[in-house]
């Protein structure tokens, strides 16, 4: 009965509106959406990976993010430098095969300090506690968006979202091949992966540097409810 009354009120309201505007109702199909431009696909689409990286370098300065490009051979040494600059201490890493090549180095240098995200719902509380106590969180990103300086990460069994948000410091490792102009290209790539039947994470997050707020007496506060510092480590892969 309530639904019927709501529909009647809606129709009455719309009829009055049409009369005021001196128009008639029409179906959406009669007015298909036609974009006035194709900027979402064209912006920076002609840029090389090196050019996109330069654009990103300029953007991350505004976001209080440090970014370094390294070769695969120099990755371990640079990662060690960043960890030292962040004060070392407890770390949390995802259960991720992409760490296989640098896991021996990390465990040799920091074995007693490393916790891994454990797969399984029964570990939810202990995983969150480990992320909360961690001074440093390290994870690979799926994409780096040049236009906004944002990274894209997934929530999946081997890494929950708190791994990216709760540690005091955060290091994102990004293969250079995964730099894209903007979110449009990342979304298009996800669509193709879905069409191929690939399994994606349960959630996709776009993160733009350390958390901050400028709404407290117009003063910028960095690290208000997330990592205090963020470092992007871009690997010059093939």
N, C-alpha and C positions, 0 to 999 in steps of 0.2 A: 504493500500500500504506500509506504514511504517513497519507494522508487518511482511509482506512478506519479505521485505528487511532485517529486523533484523534476521529472520529465515535463510535466505540465507547466511548472514554474519556468523551466528553461525555455520552453517553446514560447511562452508568453513574453519573456524577457527579450528573446531574439526577434520576435515579431515586432515588438515596440522599437527595437533598435533598427530593424530594416526600414520601418516607416519613417523614423527620424532621419535616416541617411538617404531615404528615397531610392532604395535599391532592392534587389531580390536575392534570395539565397542561391548559391551555386555549389556544385560539387568540386572537390579538390582536383579531380581528374581534369577538369576544364581549365585549370590554371597550374600546369606542371611547373615544378621548380626549375628555373634555368639560371645557373650561376653567371654573374656578370664578368667573371674572369676565371683563370685557372691557376691563380697564384699558389694555391695549396700544393700543387704538383710542380710548378715551375720555379718557385723560389729556391735559388742556389742549386738547381738541378744540373746546371752546366759546370759545376765546380768539381775539381779533382779532390781526392782524399786529402792531399796536402793543403789545398786551398780551404777546404772545410775545416781542417785542423786549425789553420790560422784564424778563421772566423771564430772558432770556438775559444781559442786563446784569448781573444779580445772580450768575448762574452763572459768567461769565467772570472775575469778580473772584477766585474761588477757584482759577482755572486760570492766573493770571498772564498774562491776555490783555488787551490794550487793545482797546476797540471804540468806533467812532465812526459815527454816522449822518449822512449828508450828502445834499444834493440833487444831481441830475445837474449843475447849474450850478456847484456848489462842489467837485465831485469832483477836478478837476485841482489846485486850490489845496491841498486837504487832503492829497492824495496827495503833493504836493511837500513839505508840512510833515513828513509821516511819513518820507519818504525822507531828508530832512535830519536828523531825529532819530535815524535809524539809521546816519548817517554817510556817506550816499551810496555812492560806489564802484561796483564791478562789479555788474551786475544780470543776471538771467536771466528771460526771459518766454516763455510758451508761444506756439506758432503757433496763434492762436485768433482767430476773427472777432469775438469780443466785445470785443477790444481796438481794433477799427477806429476807434471814436469818440475814443479817447484816445491812439492811437498817434502822431498828428502832434505832440501836446504832449510826449509822452515822448521822441520822437526829437529834437525841437527842444532840449529841456533836457538830455538825457542820451545823445545819439547815440553818443558814443565809449565809453560805459559799458555799453551794452546788448548782450546776446547773446540770440539767439532759439533755442529748442529746434528742432533740425533734424529733419525727418521722414525716416525711412529707417534700416534696421538698420545700415547702414554708418557712421552717425554716432553709434552708441551710446557709444563711448568718448569722443569729443569732447564729446558732450552731458553726460555724467557729469562730465567734467573742468570744463566750464563751470559746472555747478551747484555743484561743490565749491569753485571759486574765487570764486563770487558772494557778495557781502556781502548782497545782497537778492534774494529771489525773489518775484515777483508773479504771482498767478493768480486766475482767477474760480473760485468754488465752485459746485457744483450745488445744494447745500442748506445751510442752517444749522439745526441741531437745538436748539430752545430748551431742552429739558429738560436736556441735557448740555453745552450750549455748544460742541458739536462742529461741524466743517464736513465736508462730503462732497465728495470730488474723484475724478475718474476718471483712470486711466492710458490714454492713447491715443497715436496717432502724433505728435500735436502737443505732447504733454507727458508725459514719463515720470515715474515716481513720485519719482525723486531730485530733481526740480525743487522738490518740496515739502519734502524732508527735508534736503538738503545745504547750502543757503545759510545764512549766519549769522543772517539776519533774514528774516521771511516776512510778506507782506501778502496777505490774502485779500479779494477784492472780491466782495460778495454782494448781488444785487438783493433788496430787501425782500420781494418777492413769493415768494422762495424760502425764507423762514423757515417751518419746519414744527414742530409740537409735539415730535416725537421720531422716532426711526429708523423706527418703524412706517409713518409716512406717506411717508417717503422711499422705503422698500422697496415700498410699494403703488404709488407713482408709477412706479418702475422697472418693476414688473410690467406696468403699463398700456402703458408705452413699448415693452416687448418684444412685447406683444400686437399693437401697431400696426406692428410690423416695424421699429422704429427700431434703428439700430446704436448699441450702447453701447461704452464703453471695455473694455479687456481685464481691468481690475481696478477695483474700487471701494474707496476708502479713507475711513475715518472718523477724523479727526484732532482731538484735543482739546488744542490749545495747544502751547506749547513742550515739548520732551521733558524729563522730569525723573525723578529716582529718589530714593526715601526709604529705601532699604534699606542705605545705607552709614552705619553707626553711627547710624541713625535720623535722619540729617540730610538735609533736602530739598536736592537739587542740581538746579538748573534749567539746561536746555540741555546735558544730559549727552551726548546722542548725536543732536542735531538742532538746529533753530533756537534761538538764545538768547532771541529775543523774537518775538512774533506779534501782528499788529494786524489786526482785522476791520474792514473798511470797508463799511458797509451803505448801499446806495444807495436812497433813497426814490423808487422807480420807481412807475409806475401799476399 
